[in-house]
Amino acid sequence: MHKEINKNKLRILLTGANGLVGKNLKNNLLKKKFKVFTPSKKDLNLLNYNKINKYLKNNKINFIIHAASKVGGILDNSVYRIEYLTNNTLINNNIITCAYKNKIKYFLNIGSSCMYPANVSGYLDENMINDGKLEPTNEGHAFSKLYSSKLCTFITEDNKDYFYRTLIPCNLYGDNDNFNLESSHFIPAIIKKISLAKLQNRKEVIVWGDGKPRREIMHVQDLSDGIIFCIKKFEKMPNVLNIGPGNDLKIIDYYKIVSKILNHKTKFVFDLSKPNGMKRKVLNVQKINSLGWYNKISAHKGLKITTLKYFNNIKNNL
């Protein structure tokens, strides 16, 4: 029988606390009175196994949420694929094996939808992991995530008192996102491109590819709420679990939504020399729904909040 975790006994290490997921999750955990440790890269270098080992012992950590990772969009993944594979795999190996060595029984590994096979026309189901060829534009990152997920599964299957789970979110966006066009994901890139076009009185906005690939998006606050939901039901979680709204739109639709929010009459110019990436990427979220979690922030609502916040920020700083 699975027992519910007593949150008052938890001493949680959150890696990647300065990233998109980490910052929002840190605030949510503190608001809900969890004891959480959020070291910076300077305080805890995840590329150094010995430093991780020392940190876990000194702080008596008994639960880890691993959200640290080098992340980025198609361009960044393509240019720095060696770093995406080597650094992320080393980080994942260090933190997971060190947690296991220190007899930490609870580990939540944040995965990525890039772990799934490319060009699946339907919903991406958890049992499709390792079941096909990966999307070439983010293969390095995907392999590092697949390694971490498999390692967590092996530990759980070989030790009945250990619960090492992987939670796979869809495309994320929201507060503290990366809006650098050289390395950002597609939602912050869309928001930035249309915001700048409006402020500079330009009609034309370049769209990578033909705009037809379909993507599922989730506001990072929904993921943060979902992670806290999972902590409470941790032992009931399957080894690998999708999280997202379970619906998608074409990429060009997201451009149109942001244009409407900013009241900008955009002329979209399609750069067909750029890659489309996967044709469709939408998660089957029946398992997490059956546990009782559903996303709350619609794409329209989340995009409005994020777009207006970003636009007003850069407008005021011009």
C-alpha positions as CSV (number, residue, x, y, z in Angstrom):
1,M,0.0,0.0,0.0
2,H,1.4,3.4,-1.0
3,K,1.7,6.0,1.8
4,E,1.4,9.7,1.4
5,I,4.5,11.7,2.1
6,N,4.6,13.9,5.2
7,K,5.7,17.2,3.7
8,N,6.9,18.5,7.1
9,K,9.7,15.9,7.1
10,L,10.9,16.7,3.6
11,R,14.2,18.5,2.9
12,I,13.9,19.1,-0.8
13,L,16.9,19.9,-3.1
14,L,15.6,21.8,-6.2
15,T,18.2,21.9,-9.0
16,G,18.0,24.5,-11.7
17,A,16.3,26.9,-9.3
18,N,17.2,30.0,-11.5
19,G,15.6,28.6,-14.7
20,L,12.1,28.9,-16.0
21,V,10.8,25.8,-14.1
22,G,13.0,26.3,-11.1
23,K,12.1,29.9,-10.2
24,N,8.4,29.4,-10.4
25,L,8.5,26.1,-8.6
26,K,10.8,27.6,-5.8
27,N,8.3,30.4,-5.2
28,N,5.4,27.9,-5.1
29,L,7.1,25.5,-2.7
30,L,8.1,28.3,-0.3
31,K,4.5,29.6,-0.5
32,K,3.2,26.2,0.5
33,K,5.7,26.0,3.4
34,F,8.0,23.3,2.0
35,K,11.6,23.2,3.3
36,V,13.5,23.7,0.0
37,F,17.2,24.1,-0.8
38,T,17.9,26.1,-4.0
39,P,21.7,26.4,-4.5
40,S,23.0,28.4,-7.4
41,K,25.6,27.0,-9.9
42,K,28.3,28.7,-7.8
43,D,27.1,27.0,-4.6
44,L,26.6,23.6,-6.2
45,N,28.3,22.6,-9.5
46,L,26.3,19.6,-10.8
47,L,29.2,18.7,-13.1
48,N,31.2,17.8,-9.9
49,Y,30.1,14.6,-8.3
50,N,32.0,15.1,-5.0
51,K,30.4,18.5,-4.5
52,I,27.0,17.0,-4.9
53,N,27.8,14.3,-2.5
54,K,29.0,16.7,0.1
55,Y,26.0,19.0,-0.3
56,L,23.4,16.1,0.0
57,K,25.1,14.9,3.2
58,N,25.6,18.4,4.8
59,N,22.0,19.4,4.2
60,K,20.4,16.0,5.0
61,I,18.5,16.1,1.7
62,N,15.8,13.4,1.4
63,F,13.9,14.5,-1.7
64,I,15.3,15.8,-5.0
65,I,13.5,17.7,-7.8
66,H,15.9,17.7,-10.7
67,A,15.0,20.6,-13.0
68,A,18.6,21.7,-14.0
69,S,19.4,21.3,-17.7
70,K,20.9,23.2,-20.6
71,V,17.7,24.1,-22.6
72,G,17.0,26.0,-25.8
73,G,15.2,26.1,-29.1
74,I,15.9,24.4,-32.5
75,L,18.8,26.8,-33.3
76,D,20.6,26.4,-30.0
77,N,20.1,22.6,-30.0
78,S,21.5,22.3,-33.5
79,V,24.6,24.5,-32.9
80,Y,25.6,23.2,-29.5
81,R,24.5,19.6,-29.8
82,I,27.7,18.2,-28.3
83,E,27.3,20.3,-25.2
84,Y,23.6,19.4,-24.9
85,L,24.5,15.7,-25.0
86,T,27.6,15.7,-22.8
87,N,26.9,18.3,-20.2
88,N,23.3,17.3,-19.6
89,T,24.1,13.6,-19.5
90,L,27.0,14.2,-17.0
91,I,24.7,16.4,-14.8
92,N,21.9,13.8,-14.9
93,N,24.2,10.9,-14.1
94,N,25.9,12.8,-11.2
95,I,22.8,13.9,-9.4
96,I,20.8,10.6,-9.9
97,T,23.7,8.2,-8.9
98,C,24.7,10.4,-6.0
99,A,21.1,10.5,-4.7
100,Y,21.0,6.7,-4.9
101,K,24.4,6.3,-3.2
102,N,23.1,8.6,-0.3
103,K,20.0,6.4,0.0
104,I,17.6,9.2,-1.0
105,K,14.4,7.4,-1.7
106,Y,12.5,10.1,-3.5
107,F,13.7,11.7,-6.8
108,L,11.6,13.6,-9.3
109,N,13.3,13.9,-12.7
110,I,11.9,16.6,-15.0
111,G,12.0,15.1,-18.5
112,S,11.1,16.7,-21.9
113,S,8.7,15.9,-24.7
114,C,11.8,15.8,-27.1
115,M,12.3,12.3,-25.6
116,Y,9.5,11.0,-27.8
117,P,10.0,9.6,-31.3
118,A,9.7,12.1,-34.2
119,N,6.6,12.4,-36.5
120,V,4.0,10.6,-34.4
121,S,0.7,11.9,-35.8
122,G,-1.4,11.1,-32.7
123,Y,-0.9,11.5,-29.0
124,L,2.5,10.8,-27.4
125,D,1.9,8.0,-24.9
126,E,4.3,7.2,-22.1
127,N,4.9,3.7,-23.5
128,M,6.3,5.2,-26.7
129,I,9.6,6.2,-25.0
130,N,12.6,4.5,-26.7
131,D,10.2,3.4,-29.5
132,G,11.5,5.2,-32.6
133,K,13.8,7.7,-34.2
134,L,14.3,11.0,-32.5
135,E,13.8,14.5,-34.0
136,P,17.4,15.4,-35.3
137,T,17.2,19.1,-34.3
138,N,17.2,18.3,-30.6
139,E,18.7,14.8,-30.5
140,G,21.5,15.6,-28.0
141,H,19.1,17.0,-25.4
142,A,16.7,14.1,-26.0
143,F,19.4,11.4,-25.5
144,S,20.5,13.0,-22.2
145,K,16.8,13.0,-21.0
146,L,16.3,9.4,-22.1
147,Y,19.4,8.3,-20.1
148,S,18.1,10.0,-17.0
149,S,14.7,8.5,-17.3
150,K,16.0,5.0,-17.9
151,L,18.4,5.3,-14.9
152,C,15.6,6.4,-12.7
153,T,13.4,3.5,-13.8
154,F,16.3,1.0,-13.2
155,I,16.7,2.2,-9.7
156,T,13.0,2.0,-8.9
157,E,12.6,-1.5,-10.5
158,D,15.7,-2.9,-8.7
159,N,14.8,-1.3,-5.2
160,K,11.3,-1.6,-3.9
161,D,11.7,1.2,-1.4
162,Y,13.0,3.7,-3.9
163,F,10.8,6.0,-6.0
164,Y,12.6,7.7,-8.8
165,R,10.0,9.2,-11.2
166,T,10.2,11.1,-14.5
167,L,7.6,13.8,-15.2
168,I,7.5,14.8,-18.9
169,P,6.0,18.3,-19.6
170,C,5.0,19.7,-22.9
171,N,6.4,23.0,-24.2
172,L,6.6,25.5,-21.4
173,Y,6.4,29.3,-21.3
174,G,5.7,32.0,-18.7
175,D,7.5,34.2,-16.1
176,N,11.3,34.2,-16.2
177,D,11.4,32.7,-19.7
178,N,14.4,33.1,-22.0
179,F,13.6,35.7,-24.7
180,N,16.9,35.6,-26.4
181,L,16.1,34.8,-30.1
182,E,19.4,32.9,-30.5
183,S,18.5,30.3,-27.8
184,S,14.8,30.6,-26.9
185,H,12.0,28.2,-27.3
186,F,9.3,29.1,-29.9
187,I,6.7,30.8,-27.6
188,P,9.1,33.5,-26.1
189,A,10.5,33.9,-29.6
190,I,7.0,34.6,-31.0
191,I,6.2,37.0,-28.2
192,K,9.5,38.9,-28.7
193,K,9.3,39.1,-32.5
194,I,5.8,40.5,-32.6
195,S,6.4,42.8,-29.6
196,L,9.4,44.3,-31.4
197,A,7.5,44.6,-34.7
198,K,4.8,46.6,-32.9
199,L,7.2,48.9,-31.1
200,Q,9.2,49.5,-34.3
201,N,6.1,50.0,-36.4
202,R,7.0,47.0,-38.7
203,K,4.3,44.8,-40.2
204,E,6.5,41.9,-41.3
205,V,7.4,39.1,-38.9
206,I,9.5,36.1,-39.9
207,V,8.1,32.6,-39.2
208,W,10.5,29.7,-39.2
209,G,9.3,27.0,-41.5
210,D,5.8,26.9,-42.8
211,G,4.0,27.4,-39.5
212,K,2.0,24.2,-39.8
213,P,3.6,22.0,-37.1
214,R,1.3,21.5,-34.2
215,R,2.5,22.1,-30.6
216,E,1.0,21.8,-27.1
217,I,1.9,24.5,-24.6
218,M,1.6,24.9,-20.9
219,H,2.1,27.9,-18.6
220,V,4.9,27.1,-16.1
221,Q,2.6,27.8,-13.2
222,D,0.5,24.8,-14.2
223,L,3.7,22.6,-14.2
224,S,4.6,24.0,-10.8
225,D,1.2,23.2,-9.4
226,G,1.4,19.7,-11.0
227,I,4.8,19.0,-9.4
228,I,3.4,19.8,-6.0
229,F,0.4,17.6,-6.7
230,C,2.8,14.8,-7.7
231,I,4.8,15.2,-4.5
232,K,1.6,14.4,-2.5
233,K,0.9,11.3,-4.5
234,F,4.5,10.4,-5.3
235,E,4.4,6.7,-4.5
236,K,1.3,6.3,-6.7
237,M,3.0,7.9,-9.7
238,P,4.0,5.6,-12.6
239,N,7.8,5.6,-13.4
240,V,7.2,7.9,-16.4
241,L,4.3,10.4,-16.5
242,N,3.2,13.1,-19.0
243,I,1.9,16.4,-17.9
244,G,0.2,19.0,-20.0
245,P,-3.3,20.2,-21.2
246,G,-3.5,17.4,-23.8
247,N,-4.4,19.7,-26.7
248,D,-2.5,21.6,-29.4
249,L,-2.5,24.3,-32.1
250,K,-0.5,25.0,-35.2
251,I,2.5,27.2,-34.6
252,I,1.0,29.9,-36.9
253,D,-2.0,30.0,-34.6
254,Y,0.2,31.0,-31.7
255,Y,1.6,33.8,-33.8
256,K,-2.0,35.0,-34.6
257,I,-3.0,34.8,-30.9
258,V,0.0,37.0,-29.8
259,S,-0.7,39.4,-32.7
260,K,-4.3,39.8,-31.6
261,I,-3.3,40.3,-27.9
262,L,-0.9,43.1,-29.0
263,N,-3.5,44.5,-31.5
264,H,-0.8,44.2,-34.3
265,K,-1.7,43.7,-37.9
266,T,1.1,41.3,-38.6
267,K,2.2,40.2,-42.1
268,F,3.7,36.7,-41.6
269,V,6.7,35.9,-43.9
270,F,7.6,32.2,-43.9
271,D,11.3,31.3,-44.0
272,L,11.1,27.8,-45.6
273,S,14.9,27.4,-45.4
274,K,14.5,26.9,-41.6
275,P,13.5,23.6,-40.1
276,N,9.9,22.8,-39.0
277,G,11.0,20.3,-36.3
278,M,8.4,17.6,-35.4
279,K,5.1,17.7,-37.3
280,R,3.1,17.3,-34.2
281,K,3.9,17.1,-30.5
282,V,1.0,16.6,-28.1
283,L,1.0,14.4,-25.0
284,N,-1.5,11.8,-23.9
285,V,-2.3,13.1,-20.3
286,Q,-4.9,10.5,-19.4
287,K,-2.7,9.0,-16.6
288,I,-2.1,12.2,-14.7
289,N,-5.8,13.2,-15.3
290,S,-6.8,9.8,-13.7
291,L,-4.7,10.7,-10.6
292,G,-6.7,13.9,-10.3
293,W,-4.6,16.6,-11.9
294,Y,-5.8,18.9,-14.8
295,N,-4.2,22.1,-16.1
296,K,-6.0,25.3,-15.2
297,I,-4.5,28.0,-17.4
298,S,-5.7,28.0,-21.0
299,A,-3.3,28.8,-23.8
300,H,-5.1,32.1,-24.6
301,K,-5.1,33.2,-20.9
302,G,-1.5,32.2,-20.3
303,L,-0.3,33.9,-23.5
304,K,-2.1,37.1,-22.7
305,I,-0.5,37.3,-19.2
306,T,3.0,36.5,-20.5
307,T,2.8,38.7,-23.7
308,L,1.5,41.8,-22.0
309,K,4.0,41.5,-19.1
310,Y,6.9,41.1,-21.6
311,F,5.6,43.9,-23.9
312,N,5.1,46.4,-21.1
313,N,8.5,45.6,-19.7
314,I,10.5,46.2,-22.9
315,K,8.3,49.3,-23.7
316,N,9.1,50.8,-20.4
317,N,12.8,50.1,-20.8
318,L,13.2,51.7,-24.2
